[in-house]
């Protein structure tokens, strides 16, 4: 039977590049999973030991940023060492692997800076929220994390911008806890996200480019989940929902704590601020936060839509490609009129069966079939009717053969059947069945309702112990076919010595 290689399964699934699979956060499982996962876990723990106090070190040595004078305002471009580690971690490992050290490093920095503990708990979520943006983007986008092409680089710059904006909501908490007004909070916030973005573009991007391939090669063995695009929609919706909930909790908790604190502040006048006044102050600080949140969500949504349409495009292109591949395979292997294998493919198939029979010392037979007096059909009814007859004969022979036999069109009105594991006696029985089926075939001519009947002559040959190549069987079958024609047509002739044929 005809077998066209099925490549549709492959095309329905787009394998994301190696880098786009994250390592599942399961330290205990990794510890038990063998030496390689354990080494990765230990490496991560060692990095945590570096990352968590690195934030404090930047404070102690005052590497916290660069002041930039913008005329009327001056902003302070923040450099935050822990994020230099955590962004590559989120890209190579996954969200929790980066969020945990990011949370605790910010926690330590805030503690060191004397921020009240209830604030610290909320404040430390700012950078993990930024990291969630990276994770969301890379979980669902089939672009390289090694930034080895322009598309990936631009994608990274864009996501770094959104992530820096998301992470910079911490600037408002800083402003609240330091009792500074919007005039101070605003440039701090500007420097916070702009500095974070520059840091990602200028320092993290080269790290990803130069070290990414080597790191990912090392991590390949412990990455066990390849992401199916079909699941990407679900996972991005889950991540965006999670992100919205976290940010809302973040903002809500921030407002609640700040209201409580402001209500109890003993101002210079010595009076406690009224709850109403506190509410107004918090509101004035919260509005930019809500605007920022709305911008981030809008950007996320747009990004999500863009990604989904991108996937659909890729999927469509892949489907078209696989259809074209199928067409191409058909073109080189199938005869367009009969739909059977063509001569080239028949030879390939025969070679294959010949080698298989030699290996297994099995039998192999072939039948050559030629339509009798076909020239007369063409001359009498025209070539179009001739084509219909060829197609009808092809179909009849095909259904007469067994599933594992191969039928091909060898030339004009000549067919060849390859019969694996078939002795010369069995082959002759099958050939006789084919002859009888064709002779009973009634082809009704479309325009005249006239019934046309044809016969075929058949030459049978079986693999002999003396055969040194596959073509020898064809030679004998061809000679047998000629003999059948000479004997008067519409008959089966066996070619060669029956006793010498493998039985
Ligand atoms: N309609 C049609 N005719 C074809 C095709 N391929 C070959 N033929 C015709 O098949 C005929 C073969 O004729 P011959 O080789 O003389 O043999 P025959 O008339 O069948 O006579 P015998 O084989 O001796 O019984 C020729 O007229 C070819 O033009 C095809 O694809 N379509």
Boltz pocket constraint, residues with backbone or C-beta under 6 A from the ligand:
constraints:
  - pocket:
      binder: B
      contacts: [[A, 337], [A, 370], [A, 371], [A, 372], [A, 373], [A, 374], [A, 375], [A, 376], [A, 378], [A, 382], [A, 383], [A, 384], [A, 385], [A, 386], [A, 387], [A, 390], [A, 411], [A, 412], [A, 413], [A, 485], [A, 489]]
      max_distance: 6.0
